[in-house]
Amino acid sequence: KKPLRKATEMCADIVIIGGGPVGLWSAIQLKKRDPALDVQIYERYEEYRRSHILKLEHRALMLYSKSVYDLPEAKFVAAVTGDNPAKIAKSAIDGEQVYIRTNDLETALKTYAHDLGINISYEKIDSPEEAEARHPECKNFIAADGAHSTMRKALMGENATKDYPLQYVVEIKYEAAGKARPLTVAENLKVNKYLSSMCFEYTGREKDGKTPVTLRFFVDEKTYKSLPEAGFKNPLGLDNKDIPSDLAHDMATYMQARKDKAGEVYKQDSAKISKLELSLYRARRFAVQKRGKNWFLAGDAAMGVPYFRSLNAGMIIASQLALILTRPLLNGKAKIAAYNAVQPLDTAWEFTAAHGKNMALNLYDTFRKAGAKMSWKAQKHRKNRSRKGPGAS
């Protein structure tokens, strides 16, 4: 039996700081492996702060995770993938994936967490010491508070991570009316030949008569730095005069191509432009012991990987962590050692995959630049002339 606690103490076996997708997934995996655990999540934002498209691999839902094939699990899997747990086990092997909005994934995860009896408090925790003071009997804490983790910095210092920059990116996120389809590989390549910077698109699922679309332009460092700071909290609009002319031309060209080729209907004033540096980074350690408490990093607090890998890597590592934390024969120091032992393995796997994708991107960019560059309208005009025959005006 657990010892009696004072009425003023918050009772929890494991405390998680950060209630995003990885924090929620960590809690879910812990409860599935040990339903008796009292798991407490602290999340600073009750309302969703982001609404963009994520690529969720079925493999990330299965690797190292605990499957119990009960009703809450079936509801979650159906909401996220449209399948059942038995089917995604096979589709994970086949490498299947789904594009999903951030808020839809978080809604499904929160419902799942609620069904398992996980408590979520919408409060900001400013430091590890504050979390420990609220839960003095708790031995295990998880920091899942994102890439700029306050907990990681407080626990491990300013130089807690190692960074490896790869690419500079400018993104447009907008909504299309009704159902929108992605361009085919051939269509995408054709349009890319007329752009200064290569572009890739990500089209989500239609919901409430709208489809989210993300266009990702890979720009040079000069173009990137010429843009003012722009993130999901302070995005730019399409008509912003600080956007370099070449980039503005590329954006207009690709959106026009989607209209011409895919019949897309852009929802006026829905576009939000942000910029980001795609880089690899990892914490020098995934776990530490401070003041007799065990602290574990999860998700972006532990490691960041570009090309839509960050969420998937975070969920896989969270499942590993849940497996380690629920091993009854491991004491606190052994759990820390075990989690730190998986760090070089996870880093080697994810970093190798990211470098491979980056190399493929650079080769693609070289290939597309070898093609002739002209405006999208000029290309259409040339095709029309060729259909009408010589001498057509």
C-alpha positions as CSV (number, residue, x, y, z in Angstrom):
1,K,0.0,0.0,0.0
2,K,1.1,3.6,-0.7
3,P,1.9,5.6,2.5
4,L,-0.6,8.1,3.7
5,R,0.1,11.7,2.5
6,K,-0.7,15.0,4.0
7,A,-3.9,16.6,2.8
8,T,-1.9,19.6,1.5
9,E,0.3,17.5,-0.8
10,M,-0.5,16.7,-4.4
11,C,-0.5,12.9,-4.8
12,A,1.3,11.6,-7.9
13,D,3.6,8.8,-8.8
14,I,4.9,10.5,-12.0
15,V,4.6,14.2,-12.8
16,I,4.9,15.4,-16.5
17,I,5.6,19.0,-17.3
18,G,4.1,19.7,-20.8
19,G,0.8,18.5,-22.1
20,G,1.5,18.5,-25.8
21,P,1.3,15.3,-28.0
22,V,4.5,13.8,-26.5
23,G,3.6,14.6,-22.9
24,L,0.2,13.1,-23.3
25,W,1.6,10.0,-25.1
26,S,4.1,9.5,-22.3
27,A,1.3,9.6,-19.7
28,I,-0.9,7.2,-21.8
29,Q,1.9,4.7,-22.2
30,L,2.7,4.8,-18.5
31,K,-0.9,4.2,-17.5
32,K,-1.3,1.4,-20.1
33,R,1.8,-0.4,-18.7
34,D,0.8,0.2,-15.0
35,P,-2.9,1.3,-14.6
36,A,-2.3,1.8,-10.8
37,L,0.1,4.7,-11.5
38,D,-1.1,8.1,-10.5
39,V,0.1,10.3,-13.4
40,Q,-0.2,14.1,-13.3
41,I,0.3,16.4,-16.3
42,Y,0.9,20.2,-16.1
43,E,0.2,22.2,-19.3
44,R,0.3,25.9,-19.4
45,Y,-2.2,26.4,-22.3
46,E,-5.8,25.2,-22.1
47,E,-6.6,26.4,-25.6
48,Y,-4.7,25.0,-28.5
49,R,-1.9,27.3,-29.6
50,R,-1.2,25.7,-33.0
51,S,-3.2,24.3,-35.9
52,H,-0.8,22.9,-38.5
53,I,-0.3,19.6,-40.2
54,L,1.7,16.8,-38.7
55,K,2.8,13.6,-40.3
56,L,2.1,10.7,-37.9
57,E,3.6,7.4,-38.8
58,H,1.7,4.2,-37.7
59,R,5.1,2.9,-36.7
60,A,5.3,5.7,-34.0
61,L,2.1,4.4,-32.5
62,M,3.4,0.8,-32.2
63,L,7.2,0.8,-31.6
64,Y,7.9,0.1,-27.9
65,S,4.3,0.9,-27.1
66,K,1.9,-1.1,-25.0
67,S,-1.3,-2.3,-26.8
68,V,-4.2,-3.6,-24.8
69,Y,-6.9,-3.6,-27.5
70,D,-9.5,-2.1,-25.3
71,L,-12.2,0.5,-26.1
72,P,-10.2,3.7,-25.3
73,E,-7.4,2.4,-27.5
74,A,-9.8,1.6,-30.3
75,K,-11.4,5.0,-30.1
76,F,-8.1,6.8,-30.2
77,V,-6.7,4.8,-33.1
78,A,-9.9,5.2,-35.1
79,A,-10.0,9.0,-34.5
80,V,-6.3,9.4,-35.6
81,T,-5.9,6.8,-38.4
82,G,-9.4,5.6,-39.3
83,D,-8.3,2.1,-38.6
84,N,-8.4,-0.3,-35.6
85,P,-5.4,-1.4,-33.5
86,A,-5.0,-4.7,-35.2
87,K,-4.8,-3.2,-38.6
88,I,-2.2,-0.5,-37.7
89,A,0.1,-3.2,-36.5
90,K,0.4,-4.4,-40.1
91,S,0.3,-0.9,-41.6
92,A,3.2,0.1,-39.3
93,I,5.3,-2.6,-40.9
94,D,4.2,-1.4,-44.3
95,G,5.4,2.2,-43.4
96,E,1.9,3.8,-43.6
97,Q,1.3,7.3,-42.3
98,V,-1.4,9.9,-41.9
99,Y,-1.4,13.7,-42.1
100,I,-3.3,15.2,-39.2
101,R,-3.9,18.6,-37.7
102,T,-2.1,19.4,-34.4
103,N,-5.4,20.2,-32.6
104,D,-7.1,17.1,-33.9
105,L,-4.3,14.9,-32.6
106,E,-4.2,16.7,-29.2
107,T,-8.0,16.3,-28.9
108,A,-7.8,12.6,-29.5
109,L,-4.9,12.2,-27.1
110,K,-6.6,14.3,-24.4
111,T,-9.8,12.1,-24.7
112,Y,-7.6,9.0,-24.5
113,A,-5.8,10.4,-21.4
114,H,-9.1,11.3,-19.7
115,D,-10.5,7.8,-20.4
116,L,-7.5,6.3,-18.6
117,G,-7.9,8.6,-15.6
118,I,-4.9,10.8,-16.2
119,N,-5.2,14.2,-14.5
120,I,-4.3,17.4,-16.5
121,S,-3.9,20.7,-14.7
122,Y,-3.7,23.9,-16.8
123,E,-1.0,25.7,-14.9
124,K,2.4,27.1,-15.7
125,I,5.3,25.4,-13.8
126,D,8.3,27.7,-13.8
127,S,11.0,25.4,-12.5
128,P,11.9,21.9,-11.5
129,E,11.9,23.1,-7.8
130,E,8.3,24.2,-8.1
131,A,7.2,20.8,-9.5
132,E,9.1,19.0,-6.7
133,A,7.6,21.3,-4.0
134,R,4.1,20.4,-5.2
135,H,4.8,16.7,-5.2
136,P,7.4,16.1,-2.4
137,E,6.9,12.3,-2.4
138,C,7.1,11.9,-6.2
139,K,10.5,10.5,-7.3
140,N,10.1,10.6,-11.1
141,F,9.5,13.7,-13.2
142,I,9.3,14.0,-17.0
143,A,10.1,17.3,-18.8
144,A,8.1,17.4,-22.1
145,D,8.0,21.1,-22.4
146,G,9.3,21.5,-26.0
147,A,12.4,22.5,-27.9
148,H,13.1,25.5,-25.7
149,S,12.6,23.5,-22.5
150,T,12.7,25.6,-19.3
151,M,13.1,22.4,-17.3
152,R,16.1,21.2,-19.4
153,K,17.9,24.5,-19.1
154,A,17.3,24.6,-15.3
155,L,18.4,21.0,-14.8
156,M,21.4,20.9,-17.2
157,G,22.5,24.5,-17.9
158,E,22.7,26.7,-21.0
159,N,24.8,24.3,-23.0
160,A,22.5,21.3,-22.5
161,T,22.1,20.6,-26.2
162,K,24.3,20.1,-29.3
163,D,22.9,21.6,-32.5
164,Y,23.5,20.7,-36.2
165,P,21.8,23.2,-38.7
166,L,20.6,21.8,-42.0
167,Q,18.2,24.0,-43.9
168,Y,16.4,27.4,-43.9
169,V,12.7,27.2,-44.5
170,V,9.8,29.6,-45.0
171,E,6.3,28.1,-44.6
172,I,2.8,29.2,-45.7
173,K,-0.1,27.6,-43.9
174,Y,-3.5,28.3,-45.3
175,E,-6.9,26.8,-45.8
176,A,-8.6,25.7,-49.0
177,A,-12.4,25.6,-49.4
178,G,-13.8,22.1,-49.5
179,K,-11.6,19.1,-50.2
180,A,-8.2,19.7,-51.7
181,R,-5.7,17.2,-53.2
182,P,-1.9,17.3,-53.2
183,L,-0.2,17.8,-56.6
184,T,1.2,14.6,-58.1
185,V,5.0,14.0,-57.9
186,A,5.2,14.9,-61.6
187,E,3.2,18.1,-61.1
188,N,5.3,19.1,-58.2
189,L,8.5,18.7,-60.1
190,K,7.1,20.6,-63.0
191,V,6.2,23.6,-60.9
192,N,9.5,23.5,-59.0
193,K,11.4,24.0,-62.2
194,Y,9.9,27.5,-62.3
195,L,10.8,28.5,-58.8
196,S,13.9,30.2,-57.2
197,S,13.5,28.0,-54.1
198,M,12.3,24.4,-54.1
199,C,8.9,23.8,-52.5
200,F,7.1,20.9,-51.0
201,E,3.5,20.7,-50.0
202,Y,1.5,18.9,-47.3
203,T,-2.3,18.6,-47.6
204,G,-4.3,17.6,-44.6
205,R,-7.8,16.0,-44.3
206,E,-10.9,18.0,-45.0
207,K,-12.8,19.1,-41.9
208,D,-15.9,21.4,-41.6
209,G,-15.6,22.2,-45.3
210,K,-11.9,23.3,-45.1
211,T,-8.6,21.6,-45.9
212,P,-5.3,22.7,-44.3
213,V,-2.4,23.2,-46.7
214,T,1.2,23.8,-45.9
215,L,3.8,25.0,-48.5
216,R,7.4,24.7,-47.4
217,F,10.0,26.7,-49.3
218,F,13.7,25.9,-48.8
219,V,15.5,29.2,-49.1
220,D,19.1,30.4,-48.8
221,E,20.5,32.0,-45.7
222,K,20.4,35.5,-47.1
223,T,16.6,35.2,-48.0
224,Y,15.9,33.7,-44.6
225,K,17.7,36.5,-42.7
226,S,16.1,39.2,-44.8
227,L,12.6,38.2,-43.4
228,P,11.5,39.7,-40.1
229,E,11.0,37.3,-37.2
230,A,7.9,35.3,-38.0
231,G,6.6,32.3,-36.0
232,F,3.2,30.7,-35.3
233,K,2.6,33.4,-32.7
234,N,3.5,36.3,-35.0
235,P,3.1,35.2,-38.6
236,L,3.3,37.4,-41.7
237,G,0.6,37.8,-44.3
238,L,0.9,37.2,-48.0
239,D,0.9,41.0,-48.7
240,N,3.8,41.8,-46.4
241,K,6.2,44.1,-48.2
242,D,9.2,42.6,-46.3
243,I,9.0,39.4,-48.3
244,P,11.8,39.3,-50.9
245,S,10.4,39.6,-54.5
246,D,11.8,36.2,-55.6
247,L,10.2,34.4,-52.7
248,A,6.9,36.3,-53.1
249,H,6.9,35.3,-56.8
250,D,7.6,31.6,-55.8
251,M,4.7,31.7,-53.4
252,A,2.3,33.1,-55.9
253,T,3.4,30.7,-58.6
254,Y,2.9,27.6,-56.5
255,M,-0.5,28.7,-55.2
256,Q,-1.5,29.5,-58.8
257,A,-0.3,26.0,-59.9
258,R,-2.4,24.4,-57.2
259,K,-5.4,26.4,-58.4
260,D,-4.8,25.4,-62.1
261,K,-3.8,21.8,-61.5
262,A,-5.8,20.7,-58.5
263,G,-8.7,23.1,-58.7
264,E,-8.0,24.5,-55.3
265,V,-10.0,27.4,-53.9
266,Y,-8.0,29.5,-51.5
267,K,-9.8,30.8,-48.5
268,Q,-9.1,34.5,-48.5
269,D,-6.8,35.9,-45.8
270,S,-6.2,32.5,-44.3
271,A,-2.5,32.4,-45.2
272,K,0.1,32.7,-42.4
273,I,3.8,32.8,-43.2
274,S,6.5,31.8,-40.7
275,K,10.1,30.9,-40.9
276,L,12.2,28.2,-39.2
277,E,15.7,26.8,-39.3
278,L,15.6,23.0,-39.8
279,S,18.3,21.6,-37.6
280,L,19.2,18.4,-35.6
281,Y,19.7,18.8,-31.9
282,R,19.9,16.6,-28.9
283,A,20.3,17.0,-25.2
284,R,23.7,15.8,-24.0
285,R,21.8,13.6,-21.5
286,F,18.3,12.4,-21.5
287,A,18.0,12.0,-17.7
288,V,19.6,13.4,-14.6
289,Q,19.1,13.1,-10.8
290,K,18.8,16.4,-8.9
291,R,18.0,16.8,-5.2
292,G,17.2,13.1,-4.9
293,K,14.6,13.3,-7.8
294,N,14.8,11.6,-11.1
295,W,14.2,13.9,-14.2
296,F,13.7,12.5,-17.7
297,L,13.5,14.5,-20.9
298,A,10.9,13.6,-23.6
299,G,10.0,14.8,-27.0
300,D,11.6,18.0,-28.3
301,A,13.0,18.6,-24.8
302,A,15.3,15.6,-25.5
303,M,15.9,15.7,-29.2
304,G,14.6,17.5,-32.3
305,V,14.7,16.0,-35.8
306,P,13.4,17.8,-39.0
307,Y,11.4,16.6,-42.0
308,F,8.3,15.6,-40.0
309,R,10.3,13.3,-37.8
310,S,10.2,15.2,-34.5
311,L,6.7,14.1,-33.4
312,N,7.4,10.5,-34.4
313,A,10.8,10.3,-32.8
314,G,9.3,11.9,-29.7
315,M,6.5,9.4,-29.4
316,I,8.8,6.4,-29.9
317,I,11.2,7.7,-27.2
318,A,8.3,8.4,-24.9
319,S,7.2,4.7,-25.3
320,Q,10.8,3.7,-24.5
321,L,10.7,5.8,-21.4
322,A,7.4,4.4,-20.2
323,L,8.9,0.9,-20.6
324,I,11.9,1.8,-18.5
325,L,10.0,3.6,-15.8
326,T,7.6,0.7,-15.2
327,R,10.3,-1.9,-14.7
328,P,9.9,-2.9,-11.1
329,L,13.4,-4.3,-10.7
330,L,15.1,-1.0,-11.7
331,N,15.9,1.6,-9.0
332,G,16.1,5.3,-9.8
333,K,19.7,5.4,-10.8
334,A,19.3,2.3,-12.9
335,K,16.4,3.9,-14.7
336,I,18.4,7.0,-15.4
337,A,21.3,4.9,-16.7
338,A,19.0,2.8,-18.9
339,Y,17.3,5.9,-20.4
340,N,20.7,7.6,-21.1
341,A,21.9,4.3,-22.7
342,V,19.2,4.5,-25.4
343,Q,20.2,8.1,-26.3
344,P,23.1,7.3,-28.6
345,L,21.1,4.6,-30.3
346,D,18.1,6.8,-30.9
347,T,20.3,9.7,-31.9
348,A,22.3,7.6,-34.4
349,W,19.1,6.2,-36.0
350,E,17.2,9.5,-36.3
351,F,20.2,11.6,-37.2
352,T,21.2,9.2,-39.9
353,A,17.7,9.2,-41.4
354,A,17.6,13.0,-41.3
355,H,21.0,13.4,-43.0
356,G,19.8,10.9,-45.7
357,K,16.7,13.0,-46.3
358,N,18.7,16.2,-46.4
359,M,21.1,14.7,-49.0
360,A,18.1,13.6,-51.1
361,L,16.6,17.1,-50.8
362,N,19.9,18.6,-52.0
363,L,20.1,16.2,-55.0
364,Y,16.4,17.0,-55.8
365,D,17.3,20.8,-55.7
366,T,20.2,20.3,-58.1
367,F,18.0,18.2,-60.4
368,R,15.2,20.8,-60.6
369,K,17.7,23.6,-61.2
370,A,18.9,21.9,-64.2
371,G,15.5,22.4,-65.8
372,A,14.6,25.6,-67.6
373,K,13.1,28.3,-65.4
374,M,10.2,30.5,-66.6
375,S,7.1,32.0,-65.1
376,W,4.1,29.7,-64.6
377,K,2.0,31.9,-66.9
378,A,4.7,31.9,-69.6
379,Q,4.8,28.1,-69.5
380,K,1.0,27.9,-69.9
381,H,1.2,30.4,-72.8
382,R,3.8,28.2,-74.5
383,K,1.7,25.1,-74.1
384,N,-1.3,26.9,-75.6
385,R,0.7,28.1,-78.6
386,S,2.0,24.6,-79.3
387,R,-1.6,23.3,-79.3
388,K,-2.7,26.0,-81.8
389,G,0.2,25.3,-84.1
390,P,2.9,27.5,-85.7
391,G,2.1,31.2,-86.2
392,A,-0.6,31.2,-83.5
393,S,-0.9,34.4,-81.5
